[in-house]
Amino acid sequence: MIKVSVFYPNREGARFDMGYYCNAHMPLVRRLLGPAVKGMAVEQGIGGMAPGSPAPYVAMGHLLFDSLESFQVAFAPHVQAITGDIPNYTDIQPSIQISEVKL
């Protein structure tokens, strides 16, 4: 199982519309990538390790796929539509990590 994670760093003055992300962007991603997506999750940062400290990330989105190849095949034809939607919900430059799920 492969997990594609998109991290949105928390920085002062940044704009992130969680409602749009959950109700429009992620459904768009699911629709475009179709059955290749085996699961998805969205997380909203609420704090850091130390009490009262800010969360390192304002949001994280996660997508599960059977394999790296299934992700690449599903994503490639839709990269413009998916990345083109980013300005509709944030001005944050996201970081992406692809991981192999072990547990």
MDAnalysis code that builds the backbone (N, CA, C; Angstrom):
import MDAnalysis as mda
import numpy as np

u = mda.Universe.empty(309, n_residues=103, atom_resindex=np.repeat(np.arange(103), 3), trajectory=True)
u.add_TopologyAttr("name", ["N", "CA", "C"] * 103)
u.add_TopologyAttr("resid", np.arange(1, 104))
u.add_TopologyAttr("resname", ["MET", "ILE", "LYS", "VAL", "SER", "VAL", "PHE", "TYR", "PRO", "ASN", "ARG", "GLU", "GLY", "ALA", "ARG", "PHE", "ASP", "MET", "GLY", "TYR", "TYR", "CYS", "ASN", "ALA", "HIS", "MET", "PRO", "LEU", "VAL", "ARG", "ARG", "LEU", "LEU", "GLY", "PRO", "ALA", "VAL", "LYS", "GLY", "MET", "ALA", "VAL", "GLU", "GLN", "GLY", "ILE", "GLY", "GLY", "MET", "ALA", "PRO", "GLY", "SER", "PRO", "ALA", "PRO", "TYR", "VAL", "ALA", "MET", "GLY", "HIS", "LEU", "LEU", "PHE", "ASP", "SER", "LEU", "GLU", "SER", "PHE", "GLN", "VAL", "ALA", "PHE", "ALA", "PRO", "HIS", "VAL", "GLN", "ALA", "ILE", "THR", "GLY", "ASP", "ILE", "PRO", "ASN", "TYR", "THR", "ASP", "ILE", "GLN", "PRO", "SER", "ILE", "GLN", "ILE", "SER", "GLU", "VAL", "LYS", "LEU"])
u.atoms.positions = np.array([
    [0.845, -1.171, 0.000],
    [0.000, 0.000, 0.000],
    [0.892, 1.235, 0.000],
    [0.522, 2.219, -0.815],
    [1.255, 3.474, -0.934],
    [0.377, 4.603, -0.409],
    [0.978, 5.503, 0.363],
    [0.262, 6.683, 0.840],
    [0.918, 7.924, 0.256],
    [0.111, 8.733, -0.402],
    [0.564, 10.023, -0.910],
    [0.050, 11.076, 0.060],
    [0.979, 11.779, 0.687],
    [0.626, 12.793, 1.686],
    [1.005, 14.172, 1.179],
    [0.087, 15.102, 1.368],
    [0.310, 16.498, 0.979],
    [0.257, 17.318, 2.265],
    [1.357, 17.999, 2.571],
    [1.499, 18.760, 3.802],
    [1.456, 20.250, 3.482],
    [0.649, 20.988, 4.241],
    [0.516, 22.430, 4.072],
    [1.091, 23.092, 5.313],
    [2.352, 23.604, 5.218],
    [3.001, 24.195, 6.390],
    [2.192, 25.359, 6.968],
    [2.160, 25.410, 8.289],
    [1.452, 26.457, 9.014],
    [2.365, 27.668, 9.094],
    [1.948, 28.750, 8.481],
    [2.719, 29.983, 8.585],
    [1.765, 31.148, 8.802],
    [2.225, 32.114, 9.548],
    [1.396, 33.263, 9.875],
    [0.947, 33.987, 8.601],
    [-0.317, 34.325, 8.557],
    [-0.865, 35.063, 7.428],
    [-1.269, 34.205, 6.246],
    [-1.027, 32.890, 6.330],
    [-1.370, 32.002, 5.212],
    [-2.890, 31.822, 5.144],
    [-3.366, 31.556, 3.947],
    [-4.791, 31.313, 3.719],
    [-4.998, 29.840, 3.419],
    [-5.921, 29.212, 4.146],
    [-6.296, 27.833, 3.872],
    [-7.775, 27.685, 4.186],
    [-8.561, 27.331, 3.164],
    [-10.006, 27.173, 3.292],
    [-10.316, 25.681, 3.459],
    [-10.445, 25.254, 4.718],
    [-10.668, 23.841, 5.006],
    [-11.996, 23.358, 4.436],
    [-13.024, 24.194, 4.454],
    [-14.313, 23.810, 3.891],
    [-14.201, 23.486, 2.417],
    [-13.515, 24.345, 1.668],
    [-13.333, 24.093, 0.235],
    [-12.496, 22.833, 0.024],
    [-11.449, 22.681, 0.810],
    [-10.563, 21.525, 0.664],
    [-11.330, 20.218, 0.856],
    [-12.156, 20.165, 1.912],
    [-12.898, 18.935, 2.218],
    [-14.107, 18.719, 1.304],
    [-14.786, 19.798, 0.939],
    [-16.056, 19.676, 0.217],
    [-15.964, 19.827, -1.286],
    [-14.841, 20.331, -1.778],
    [-14.694, 20.520, -3.230],
    [-13.410, 19.876, -3.768],
    [-12.257, 20.220, -3.177],
    [-10.993, 19.729, -3.739],
    [-10.837, 18.218, -3.602],
    [-10.996, 17.707, -2.404],
    [-10.805, 16.263, -2.218],
    [-11.841, 15.438, -2.986],
    [-13.107, 15.841, -3.058],
    [-14.042, 15.117, -3.933],
    [-13.634, 15.183, -5.407],
    [-13.056, 16.306, -5.849],
    [-12.544, 16.415, -7.216],
    [-11.431, 15.395, -7.436],
    [-10.508, 15.321, -6.494],
    [-9.401, 14.364, -6.598],
    [-9.944, 12.938, -6.664],
    [-10.885, 12.609, -5.787],
    [-11.462, 11.257, -5.773],
    [-12.141, 10.942, -7.108],
    [-12.893, 11.904, -7.621],
    [-13.600, 11.685, -8.892],
    [-12.611, 11.478, -10.044],
    [-11.576, 12.321, -10.108],
    [-10.616, 12.231, -11.214],
    [-9.762, 10.972, -11.140],
    [-9.348, 10.583, -9.955],
    [-8.465, 9.425, -9.817],
    [-9.225, 8.108, -9.740],
    [-10.527, 8.196, -9.501],
    [-11.401, 7.034, -9.585],
    [-11.043, 5.913, -8.635],
    [-11.243, 4.677, -9.096],
    [-11.071, 3.522, -8.216],
    [-9.626, 3.250, -7.810],
    [-8.673, 3.967, -8.378],
    [-7.282, 3.809, -7.945],
    [-7.118, 4.272, -6.498],
    [-7.954, 5.221, -6.071],
    [-7.906, 5.717, -4.692],
    [-8.591, 4.700, -3.788],
    [-7.838, 4.125, -2.881],
    [-8.355, 3.109, -1.963],
    [-8.820, 3.703, -0.641],
    [-8.418, 4.930, -0.370],
    [-8.834, 5.607, 0.842],
    [-8.266, 7.007, 0.863],
    [-8.887, 7.863, 1.654],
    [-8.378, 9.224, 1.797],
    [-8.698, 9.737, 3.184],
    [-7.898, 10.699, 3.615],
    [-8.110, 11.338, 4.914],
    [-7.617, 12.770, 4.829],
    [-8.249, 13.628, 5.601],
    [-7.822, 15.020, 5.738],
    [-7.644, 15.282, 7.227],
    [-6.549, 15.925, 7.567],
    [-6.272, 16.292, 8.949],
    [-6.072, 17.793, 9.039],
    [-6.583, 18.388, 10.120],
    [-6.367, 19.803, 10.387],
    [-5.496, 19.916, 11.619],
    [-4.374, 20.616, 11.484],
    [-3.465, 20.777, 12.607],
    [-4.081, 21.620, 13.706],
    [-3.900, 21.178, 14.965],
    [-4.452, 21.933, 16.093],
    [-3.391, 22.316, 17.124],
    [-2.196, 21.765, 17.023],
    [-1.151, 22.130, 17.970],
    [0.114, 21.345, 17.739],
    [1.192, 21.855, 18.320],
    [2.478, 21.179, 18.248],
    [2.706, 20.326, 19.485],
    [3.904, 19.801, 19.615],
    [4.244, 18.906, 20.724],
    [4.154, 19.618, 22.074],
    [4.701, 20.816, 22.154],
    [4.672, 21.568, 23.409],
    [3.284, 22.183, 23.612],
    [2.756, 22.136, 24.816],
    [1.446, 22.727, 25.075],
    [1.395, 24.192, 24.619],
    [0.352, 24.510, 23.871],
    [0.161, 25.877, 23.401],
    [0.943, 26.247, 22.157],
    [1.783, 25.347, 21.658],
    [2.561, 25.669, 20.452],
    [1.711, 25.418, 19.206],
    [2.005, 26.145, 18.138],
    [1.214, 25.974, 16.916],
    [1.541, 24.661, 16.215],
    [0.580, 24.169, 15.469],
    [0.781, 22.963, 14.668],
    [1.785, 23.257, 13.558],
    [2.691, 22.335, 13.268],
    [3.631, 22.547, 12.165],
    [2.927, 22.651, 10.802],
    [1.776, 21.978, 10.683],
    [1.031, 21.979, 9.421],
    [-0.402, 22.403, 9.697],
    [-0.915, 23.308, 8.877],
    [-2.302, 23.734, 9.009],
    [-3.236, 22.617, 8.548],
    [-2.768, 21.824, 7.586],
    [-3.575, 20.717, 7.071],
    [-2.678, 19.682, 6.419],
    [-3.214, 18.457, 6.348],
    [-2.560, 17.364, 5.644],
    [-3.643, 16.573, 4.920],
    [-3.356, 16.208, 3.689],
    [-4.254, 15.337, 2.940],
    [-3.524, 14.058, 2.600],
    [-4.227, 12.935, 2.705],
    [-3.609, 11.633, 2.467],
    [-4.469, 10.817, 1.506],
    [-3.812, 10.164, 0.555],
    [-4.487, 9.281, -0.397],
    [-3.793, 7.933, -0.376],
    [-4.562, 6.861, -0.399],
    [-4.013, 5.505, -0.405],
    [-4.214, 4.860, -1.773],
    [-3.174, 4.150, -2.219],
    [-3.187, 3.442, -3.499],
    [-2.556, 2.067, -3.303],
    [-2.909, 1.140, -4.177],
    [-2.323, -0.197, -4.093],
    [-0.823, -0.183, -4.367],
    [-0.380, 0.707, -5.275],
    [1.033, 0.728, -5.662],
    [1.409, 2.113, -6.165],
    [2.709, 2.355, -6.242],
    [3.201, 3.604, -6.812],
    [2.750, 3.720, -8.259],
    [2.807, 2.630, -8.982],
    [2.393, 2.648, -10.387],
    [0.917, 3.016, -10.534],
    [0.053, 2.468, -9.688],
    [-1.372, 2.791, -9.800],
    [-1.617, 4.271, -9.514],
    [-0.862, 4.849, -8.570],
    [-0.957, 6.295, -8.328],
    [-0.516, 7.071, -9.556],
    [0.649, 6.744, -10.094],
    [1.189, 7.483, -11.222],
    [0.284, 7.417, -12.450],
    [-0.258, 6.240, -12.737],
    [-1.141, 6.067, -13.890],
    [-2.426, 6.885, -13.708],
    [-2.975, 6.887, -12.499],
    [-4.211, 7.619, -12.239],
    [-3.983, 9.127, -12.208],
    [-2.866, 9.562, -11.645],
    [-2.610, 10.984, -11.433],
    [-2.163, 11.717, -12.698],
    [-1.319, 11.102, -13.493],
    [-0.695, 11.777, -14.637],
    [-1.676, 12.511, -15.550],
    [-2.790, 11.911, -15.950],
    [-3.688, 12.622, -16.864],
    [-4.419, 13.806, -16.227],
    [-4.383, 13.906, -14.892],
    [-5.183, 14.915, -14.200],
    [-4.350, 15.910, -13.403],
    [-3.042, 15.882, -13.573],
    [-2.168, 16.731, -12.768],
    [-2.542, 18.205, -12.909],
    [-2.871, 18.673, -14.115],
    [-3.203, 20.091, -14.310],
    [-4.482, 20.471, -13.577],
    [-5.518, 19.627, -13.672],
    [-6.791, 19.928, -13.010],
    [-6.629, 19.937, -11.493],
    [-5.870, 18.990, -10.968],
    [-5.717, 18.892, -9.513],
    [-4.857, 20.037, -8.977],
    [-3.700, 20.250, -9.569],
    [-2.830, 21.320, -9.077],
    [-3.406, 22.698, -9.406],
    [-4.156, 22.794, -10.483],
    [-4.778, 24.063, -10.849],
    [-5.855, 24.505, -9.875],
    [-6.375, 23.583, -9.091],
    [-7.406, 23.906, -8.104],
    [-6.823, 24.439, -6.802],
    [-5.541, 24.277, -6.575],
    [-4.914, 24.669, -5.312],
    [-5.160, 26.135, -4.959],
    [-5.034, 27.088, -5.882],
    [-5.274, 28.488, -5.509],
    [-6.704, 28.769, -5.026],
    [-7.631, 27.869, -5.289],
    [-8.999, 28.064, -4.809],
    [-9.138, 27.883, -3.300],
    [-8.149, 27.223, -2.659],
    [-8.271, 27.013, -1.219],
    [-7.058, 27.437, -0.402],
    [-5.922, 27.712, -1.055],
    [-4.754, 28.102, -0.255],
    [-3.741, 28.886, -1.074],
    [-2.916, 29.627, -0.346],
    [-1.751, 30.285, -0.942],
    [-0.453, 29.649, -0.426],
    [-0.591, 28.498, 0.214],
    [0.554, 27.770, 0.776],
    [1.113, 26.813, -0.278],
    [2.423, 26.792, -0.416],
    [3.089, 25.824, -1.292],
    [3.192, 24.500, -0.539],
    [2.470, 23.462, -0.975],
    [2.496, 22.201, -0.235],
    [3.759, 21.391, -0.491],
    [4.053, 20.510, 0.446],
    [5.097, 19.502, 0.279],
    [4.406, 18.161, 0.105],
    [4.987, 17.309, -0.731],
    [4.387, 16.000, -0.997],
    [5.373, 14.912, -0.633],
    [4.854, 13.887, 0.009],
    [5.670, 12.713, 0.323],
    [4.900, 11.467, -0.090],
    [5.596, 10.554, -0.721],
    [5.028, 9.249, -1.064],
    [5.702, 8.226, -0.161],
    [4.878, 7.464, 0.541],
    [5.385, 6.514, 1.526],
    [4.836, 5.129, 1.270],
    [5.585, 4.149, 1.709],
    [5.101, 2.772, 1.717],
    [4.546, 2.497, 3.113],
    [3.282, 2.129, 3.190],
    [2.634, 1.869, 4.471],
    [3.107, 0.511, 4.988],
    [3.597, 0.486, 6.200],
    [4.137, -0.733, 6.802],
    [3.180, -1.361, 7.811],
    [2.353, -0.582, 8.470],
    [1.385, -1.093, 9.443],
    [0.015, -0.522, 9.146],
])
